[in-house]
Amino acid sequence: MINFVEELNSEQLEVVHHGDGPCLVLAGAGSGKTRTIVYRVAYLLEQGIKPEHILLVTFTNKAAQEMKARIGKLLGKNENEPGALPWSGTFHHIAYRILKMYAPLLGYGNNFTVLDSDDSQAILKLCSKEVRPDSGGKKFPSAHVLSAIISYAQNAELAVEDVINARFSQWAVFQEEIKQIASEYRRRKKEANAMDFDDLLANLLVLLHDEKVRKKYADQFAYILVDEYQDTNRLQASIIKEFSSTHKNIVAVGDDAQSIYSFRAADIQNILNFQNDYLGAKIFKLETNYRSTQEILNLANSVIANNREQYKKKLHTVLQNGQKPQLYPELDQQGEADFVATKIQGYLSEGVAPNEIAVLFRAAYHSQMLEVELVRRGIDYDYRGGVRFFERAHIKDALAYLRVWNNRADIAAWLRVLMHEEGIGPAAAQKVIEKVRQVSEVAKVREVGLEVLGSKAQVGWNNFVRIWDAMAKAPDPTPAGLIEAVLDSPYREYLESEFVDSRERLADIKQLVVFAERYDNTEQFLAETTLQESFRAAGGAGESVSPPAGGGARGGGSNKIVLST
């Protein structure tokens, strides 16, 4: 028998013993939420609840396996033995299992295929080709962007046009075409007996509207536990509501102060409106922190207190007191980079291991100045949660335009700027490269494509010429001025049409402009950026400082943390 009183704090114990009915567990950072879920499941099993009557929903299969292992260890059982929590896993995993049994009710075969993102985009490209209008020079959204719009609409339970107006307004001019593509995409998937990841959830919800199916699973799942509830979307919340409609025993665990996935249609209102969605719901708070000192928690508490919509919490620690967080305002980003790099050098000279030092950034583009400063000082570093600034594709693109401007014999740069243009492949690009070497005047570069390219490739060449002309007409011919010209050229349209994260990419390029303002000479600037890229290849194999972690970082084990805003 598990000694729950001995092994849990009073807040966790309250959830474990009294988590019947609809319950919202507000678990502050580092408060042992996984431990609470594990012990709650173990408690139910000890009370004689059959494993198949418990539904445990997590956001990753790894989390589900970890919880099953911990529950098995508590109960002295193997998590892989038959009957060990058969209904535990992600929303998509649970949906797939149920749909495999009931797919014919929705007009699918039981042997339906699950499409990955590449499969989905391949079908969307076909749909787009049939519907795509003559855009009059304006780029049409790529299959990747179309997929993001359709996916958001499904997960947020919104109409496609509402999603376009609210989040993708730059594509409002193509609203009718995008709606047609979404409809054709649904038809083609059904025809192919295939579902994408979003369909697994959407079709499960449709299936649960069948009274017989809903009753089977609502009756079966006597106890439901959902992890990371703050990151659920409206579709997932609707599924849980159907599953819990008979017994109404649901424990939703999350933290409204840690919601970071709104770009994936996660809806914080699922937590904030929990008491409206589940009348009579009980609210539990896990406020004892096992990870941070009170000085850090005091700062976090004071910042979170400013949230307009929230459940009030006040975290407190079991750890000894530590140092107060310190604020060092700087006049500009260069000053901030100098300060942080000097701090890191100081820690290293004191004997702090490099992998015990971390820098956290609010946004990826904030890393650039510090990366340059670390390279300048010879400090190796790892970049977590993304790609180093000068290795990002769009930064390489912007630099490639400056490279062909500065050196028209630069084959690699020409290949890079031409290959993303419509109708230009390797063979056509090679023709341009061979011809452009013979051109002595900047103004005559624009004529090269007209001489060597076919009609199909002319479309892409004309787009490149618009970018080239923008650079030629730049009022400021410095590296910063040329990058700004690229930023205001059709290259911006390319980013917006191809990538869902185009705003972040554009912000990166604006940050490149800030860096370029330090140079008057384009050749010198390009040499410096090349040195930045080569530093990674030349870096040692030893330990590295660990900046920058993005805004999505949770937890972490570094002893020296610097926040850069």
Sequence and secondary structure as in RCSB ss.txt:
>XXXX:A:sequence
MINFVEELNSEQLEVVHHGDGPCLVLAGAGSGKTRTIVYRVAYLLEQGIKPEHILLVTFTNKAAQEMKARIGKLL
GKNENEPGALPWSGTFHHIAYRILKMYAPLLGYGNNFTVLDSDDSQAILKLCSKEVRPDSGGKKFPSAHVLSAII
SYAQNAELAVEDVINARFSQWAVFQEEIKQIASEYRRRKKEANAMDFDDLLANLLVLLHDEKVRKKYADQFAYIL
VDEYQDTNRLQASIIKEFSSTHKNIVAVGDDAQSIYSFRAADIQNILNFQNDYLGAKIFKLETNYRSTQEILNLA
NSVIANNREQYKKKLHTVLQNGQKPQLYPELDQQGEADFVATKIQGYLSEGVAPNEIAVLFRAAYHSQMLEVELV
RRGIDYDYRGGVRFFERAHIKDALAYLRVWNNRADIAAWLRVLMHEEGIGPAAAQKVIEKVRQVSEVAKVREVGL
EVLGSKAQVGWNNFVRIWDAMAKAPDPTPAGLIEAVLDSPYREYLESEFVDSRERLADIKQLVVFAERYDNTEQF
LAETTLQESFRAAGGAGESVSPPAGGGARGGGSNKIVLST
>XXXX:A:secstr
   HHHHS HHHHHHHHH  SEEEEEE TTS HHHHHHHHHHHHHHTT  GGGEEEEESSHHHHHHHHHHHHHHH
T  TTSTTS SSEEEHHHHHHHHHHHHGGGGT  TT EE  HHHHHHHHHHHHHHH    TT     HHHHHHHH
HHHHHHT  HHHHHHHH GGGGGGHHHHHHHHHHHHHHHHHTTEE HHHHHHHHHHHHTSHHHHHHHHHH SEEE
ESSGGG BHHHHHHHHHHTTTT  EEEEE GGG   GGGTB THHHHTHHHHSTT EEEEE EESSS HHHHHHH
HHHHTT SS      EESS           SSHHHHHHHHHHHHHHHHHTT  GGGEEEEESSGGGGHHHHHHHH
HTT  B   SS  GGGSHHHHHHHHHHHHHH TT HHHHHHHHHTSTT  HHHHHHHHHHHTT  SGGGGGGHHH
HH  HHHHHHHHHHHHHHHHHHT S  SHHHHHHHHHTSHHHHHHHHH TTHHHHHHHHHHHHHHHTT S HHHH
HHHHHHHHHHHHH  SS  B   B TT      SEEEEE 
